[in-house]
Amino acid sequence: MQYAASEMDYVGFWPRMGATLIDTLLLLLITEPLMLAVYGRHYWAEEVWIHGPAHVLISCVLPFLVQLALWLWLASTPGKMAVKAVIADARTGGKPAAWQFVVRGLAYYLSALPLFLGFIWIGIDARKQGWHDKLAGTVVIRRQARAVI
């Protein structure tokens, strides 16, 4: 589905924060049991930052791949669905290209590095774009209700 610029209802900082919290909790339900299975109970007791290769794969790579798969399939995540949001191409209002989703996911790290300023930017930008959205050419908009016939 495509949206004209005038039809785009941009989703702001707080609904997107809520969506991120939902997504994070759901990912933790997947990653933490895997970490426990691989590293045992001492995983939570040790004060090391990275426990090993499985830690990087489970805590960093797996969430990125799950998120990317959901974006490619639905242009959304469970959290975004909960707030009735979808990721759209900023120029056309249609579904972004695969490369845009990859750039958006990688650019999350850039948005987070300087004290999460790239995410805070959502709250002050006219189109509610974070730095990751700007770099990928995407916006997060509300899903339009479909008419029931």
Buried (B, 14 or more C-beta within 10 A) or exposed (E): EEBEEEEBEBBEBEBBBBBBEBBEEBBEEEBBEBBEEBBEEEBEEEEEEEBEEEBEBBBEEBBBEBBBEBBBEBBBBBBBBBBBBBBBBBEEBEBBBEEBBBBBBBBBEBBBEEEEEBBBBBEEBEBBBBBBBBBBBBBBBBBEEEEEE
